[in-house]
Amino acid sequence: MAKVLVVSGHTDLKNNSFANKIILERLAEIMPEAEYLYLDSEYTDWKFDVEREQERLRKADVIVMQFPFFWYGVPSLMHKWMEEVFVHGFSHGSKGKALVGKKLLVSFTSGAPEEMYQTGGIQGYPVDDFLIPLKQFAKACSMEWAGYIYSGGLSYASRHDDEKLAQMKAKALLHADRLAEKVRSL
């Protein structure tokens, strides 16, 4: 089986997450063989051990980036990790061959429902349009874009409504199951 690295990019998973926490807990239950990196708890000061992170990436066959969709992209913590770890000479450039052929799969949630992400919808564009930077990131690093798993309507703001909470929990668990199935198919 492929070596899988799951990177959680939530900036405060423990205190300010509902869906991503459930997704990652469920994923760890059904895919205990994967390695899990929780950026917010491992790097509370946002100072990354670049060599350690690069070694994790070298060992992985499949890299899963799990995050909430913040302002139409990855959260600031994950973005900083990308900026500092995926550097010229490691991940790209004439000598940056460490990630060639590795698969990149993104898994994300949004508070806004899926139907808002369509041409003419409230968000203005389909969710695929917001993923172009991540697709290009994979291409620049010579990784294979393995697609994404996305679930909307998972708003942290709804966590005090029991009915919505139950619906969101079920949706988050389904998301984790879909993610595990996708990873295993790679």
C-alpha positions in Angstrom: 0.0 0.0 0.0 1.1 3.6 -0.7 2.6 5.6 2.1 0.1 8.4 2.9 0.8 11.7 4.7 -2.3 13.6 5.8 -1.5 17.3 6.6 -4.1 19.2 8.6 -3.9 22.9 7.9 -6.6 24.1 10.2 -5.2 27.0 12.3 -7.0 25.9 15.5 -8.4 22.4 15.1 -8.9 21.7 18.8 -10.9 24.8 19.7 -12.4 26.2 16.5 -13.2 23.3 14.3 -16.2 21.1 13.9 -16.1 19.3 10.6 -12.4 19.1 10.0 -11.9 17.6 13.5 -14.5 14.9 12.8 -13.1 14.2 9.4 -9.6 13.7 10.7 -10.7 11.6 13.7 -12.7 9.3 11.4 -9.9 9.1 8.9 -7.5 8.1 11.6 -9.9 5.3 12.6 -10.2 3.9 9.1 -6.7 4.7 7.9 -4.4 4.2 11.0 -1.5 3.3 8.7 -1.3 6.9 7.4 0.9 9.5 9.0 -0.9 12.5 10.4 0.6 16.0 10.7 -1.4 18.5 12.6 0.3 21.8 11.8 -1.6 23.8 14.5 -0.5 21.5 17.4 2.9 20.5 16.1 3.9 24.1 15.2 2.1 26.3 17.7 4.7 29.0 17.0 4.4 28.6 13.2 8.2 27.9 13.0 8.6 24.8 10.9 11.3 22.2 11.1 11.8 22.4 7.3 14.2 19.4 7.1 11.8 17.2 9.1 8.9 18.3 6.9 10.8 17.7 3.7 11.7 14.2 4.9 8.1 13.5 5.6 7.2 14.5 2.1 10.1 12.5 0.6 8.7 9.3 2.3 5.1 9.8 1.2 3.6 8.5 -2.0 0.3 10.3 -1.4 0.0 13.7 0.2 -3.4 14.7 1.5 -4.0 18.3 2.4 -7.0 18.6 4.7 -8.3 22.1 5.5 -11.2 24.4 5.8 -11.7 26.7 2.8 -10.7 30.1 4.3 -11.2 33.1 2.0 -11.2 30.9 -1.1 -7.9 29.0 -0.4 -5.9 27.2 2.2 -5.6 28.6 5.7 -2.7 30.9 6.5 -0.9 28.2 8.6 -0.9 25.8 5.7 0.1 28.5 3.2 3.1 29.4 5.4 4.0 25.7 5.6 3.9 25.5 1.8 6.0 28.6 1.4 8.7 27.5 3.8 8.9 23.7 3.0 8.3 23.6 -0.7 11.4 25.5 -1.7 13.4 25.8 -4.9 15.9 23.0 -5.1 13.7 20.7 -3.0 10.3 20.6 -4.7 10.9 22.5 -7.9 13.6 24.0 -10.0 16.3 22.2 -12.1 17.5 20.2 -9.0 14.1 20.1 -7.1 13.1 16.6 -7.9 12.0 15.3 -4.4 8.3 15.2 -5.1 8.3 13.9 -8.7 5.4 11.6 -9.3 3.9 11.9 -5.8 0.1 12.3 -5.7 -1.5 15.4 -4.2 -5.0 15.1 -3.0 -6.8 18.0 -1.4 -9.7 17.6 1.0 -11.6 20.6 2.2 -14.7 21.9 3.7 -16.6 25.2 3.5 -19.2 26.8 5.6 -21.1 27.8 2.5 -23.2 25.1 0.9 -22.0 23.5 -2.3 -24.7 25.0 -4.4 -23.3 28.5 -3.6 -20.2 27.6 -5.6 -21.4 27.8 -9.1 -21.3 30.3 -12.0 -23.8 33.0 -11.0 -24.2 31.7 -7.5 -23.4 33.7 -4.4 -19.7 32.8 -4.5 -19.7 33.6 -8.2 -17.7 30.6 -9.5 -17.7 26.8 -9.3 -15.4 25.4 -6.6 -13.1 24.0 -9.3 -12.1 27.5 -10.3 -10.8 28.3 -6.8 -8.5 25.2 -7.0 -6.3 26.4 -9.9 -3.5 27.6 -7.6 -3.3 24.2 -5.9 -3.4 22.4 -9.3 -0.5 24.6 -10.5 1.3 24.0 -7.2 1.2 20.3 -7.9 2.4 20.8 -11.4 5.2 23.1 -10.4 6.4 20.4 -7.9 6.1 17.7 -10.5 3.4 16.0 -8.4 0.4 14.3 -9.9 -2.9 16.2 -9.2 -5.1 13.5 -7.7 -8.2 15.7 -7.4 -10.2 16.7 -4.4 -12.9 15.7 -1.9 -15.1 18.6 -1.0 -18.1 19.1 1.3 -19.9 22.4 1.9 -22.5 23.5 4.4 -20.3 22.6 7.3 -20.4 25.9 9.2 -18.8 26.1 12.6 -21.4 28.8 13.3 -24.1 26.2 13.2 -22.6 24.0 16.0 -25.2 25.1 18.6 -28.2 24.0 16.5 -28.7 20.3 17.4 -30.5 19.4 14.1 -27.8 21.1 12.0 -25.1 19.7 14.1 -26.4 16.1 13.5 -26.6 16.8 9.8 -23.1 18.3 9.7 -21.7 15.4 11.7 -23.1 12.9 9.3 -21.8 14.9 6.3 -18.3 15.1 7.9 -18.2 11.3 8.5 -19.3 10.7 4.9 -16.6 13.1 3.7 -14.0 11.1 5.7 -15.3 7.8 4.2 -15.1 9.3 0.6 -11.6 10.6 1.3 -10.4 7.2 2.5 -11.9 5.5 -0.5 -10.2 8.0 -2.8 -6.8 7.6 -1.1 -7.1 3.8 -1.3 -7.8 4.0 -5.0 -4.6 5.9 -5.8 
